[in-house]
Amino acid sequence: MITKGKTFIISGPSGVGKSTVLHALLEGRDNLYFSVSATTRTPRPNEVDGVHYHFIDVHHFQELIGKDEFLEYAEYVGNFYGTPKKYVDDAMESGKDVILDIEIQGAVQVCSKRPETVRIFIAPPSWKELERRLTARGTDTPEKIQERLIRAKVECQTANSYDYFVINDTVEEAVAELNAILCAEHCRPSERISQILNRE
């Protein structure tokens, strides 16, 4: 009997290193599924449909909204982005845990539909370190970096609604904590008891 997977939301401020941590977490793991979002924006060079995004047109996206086919969705700079239920549910039914990399607003939408979803917030070790990481990216002006820092503080203050709080001091430590959380969630009595009862 296949044990159904769980859904884990990963949120955190810009520059905290989510992508690096998640890449390390997923590396060499075939029991984790990283949820690929759908979008109505045009693919960029080298972007692959179904890998970077599921690229669909606005009409199809709105049809899916009408059928309640998204766990969450939002409009950003004239384009729609959303998390399709189908791919998440298929992965969970096959026994895989699903990782959703979404912001706090999207997490609220998902949890309103599926309260059992586990929420994990990734934070920087300090504001000084977050500023250093944002500066090192070389993609933002000093003014934009300050805006991101202000937003990060607001996001951290709302993170007390999450189930877990991981500090990304080093990638290795953050990944170890995420692995521990995934393991702990599968050790809950409700899951373990049903496993035993269904064994011959």
N, C-alpha and C positions, 0 to 999 in steps of 0.2 A: 504493500500500500504506500502510495506517494504522499508524504506530508506536504500539505499546501504551504506555499511560501508566504512571507509577510511583506508588507510595503513599508519602506523607510524613507522619510523625507529628510534631505540634507539641506540646510539653509545656512547662510552666513554672509557677512558683508563683503563687498567688492574688495579684492586684494588679499583676502584672508588665506587664499591658497586651496580653495575647495577642489578645483580641477586637478591639481597636482596630487592631492590626497586621494581623491576618488580614483584617479588613474592607477595609483599604487595599490589601492584596495582591490580593484577589479582585476589587476594583472594576474594571469594564471588561474583565475577562478571561473569555473563553469557553472557554479551554483548561484551566481549573482547576475541579474539583468539590469542594465542601466537603461532607464526609460528614455526613449527618443521622442522629443516633442514634435507636434505637427505645426506647420506655419504656412501662412499665405504669402510670405515674401519670396522674392526670386532667389534661386540658388546662386551662391557666389562661386567663383572659379575653384575647382577642386572639391567642392562639396558634393557628397554622394547621397542620393535619396535613400532614406531608410537607415542611414548611418549617422549623418549629422542632424538631419531633420526628415520628417515625412512632409514633402512639399506638395501642397494641395491648393486648389484655387479657392477664392472667397466664397463662391456659391456652394461648393462642397463643404467647406468649413461651417458655413451657416446652417446647412442641412444637418450636420453632425451635432451642432448646438441644439437645434430643434428636437433632435432625437435623444438628447441628454447623453451623448456619447463621450463627453469629456469629464475627467475628474476635476479639472480646473482649466480655465482659459482666461486670456486677457488680450487687450488691444494695446500695442505699443508702436508709436511712430507710424501709424497708418497700416500696420500689419497685425494679423491675429496670430497668437501662439497658444498652444494648449497641449494637455496630456491626454491622449486617447485611452479610454478604458480598455479597449480590446487587447492591446499588446501587453498591458499590465496584467490583466486577468489571465491571459494565455500563459504568461511566464509563471504566475503564481500557481496555476493549476498543474504545471509541469514540475512543481516543487522548488522553483527558484525564488529567492528573495529579490524584491524589486527596489532599486534605488532611484528616487526622484530628486533631482537637483533643482529646487524651485525656491522662490522668495517667500517671505512670511505671508503675503497676501494670498498667494496660491496655496500655501499650506493650510490656511484657514478654510479655503474652499474644499480642499480634499478631505480634511477632517470633519467638515460638516456633513459630508456624504459617507465617509468611512472613519468613524471615531476610533477604530482599532489601529489606525495607522500610527507608526512610531515616529516621533519627530526628534531630530538631532540637530543641534545648533553648533556650528563650528566658529570659534572666536579666535582673535589674535592674542598672543601672550601679553601685549601691551599696545597702547595707542601709538607710542613712538615706533614700535616695530611695524605696525600696520602702515604708518606713514612712510617708513623706509621701503616697504614692499611696493606700495603704490608708486613711489617716486622711481624705484628701480625698473618698473615696467616701461617707463618712458613714453606713456601714451596720453597722459593728462597734464594740463597746465597746473601750476601751484594752486590756483583758485579752485579748479575742479577737484583736486586732491583734498582740499579743505572741506568742500561740499560732501565728498565721499566719507570723510572722517566724521562729520556731523551726523550724516545718515547712519553710519555704522554704530554710533553711540545710541541712537534711537532704537535701532534694531536689537542691540544687545539688551536694552532695557525691557523690550517686549519678549525676549527669549525665555523669560521665566514660565511661559506657557508651554515650553517644549519639555519633552521627557528626559532628554540628556543634553549635556553641555560639554563639548570637547574643545580643549584649547590646543590650537595648532602651533606648538612651539617648534617641534620638529615633525617632519612627515612621518617618520617611523613611529613616534609616540602616538600621533593622531590615528594612524592606521591600526595600531595595536589596540587603542581604546575602542575604535569602531568595530573591530573584530570581536572584542569582548562584549560589546553591546548586542551585536547580532547573535552571538552565542547565548547570552543571558536571556534574550527574548524567546529563544526556542527551548529554554529550560523551564518555562512557566508550567505550573501544574495542569492547566487546562489542555495544553498540548501533549505533555508527557503522559498523562493518564490515558488520553484517548489512544496514544500510540500503543500502550501496553494492552489496553482492552481489545484492540483490534488485531493483536498478534495471536497466532494459533499456538 
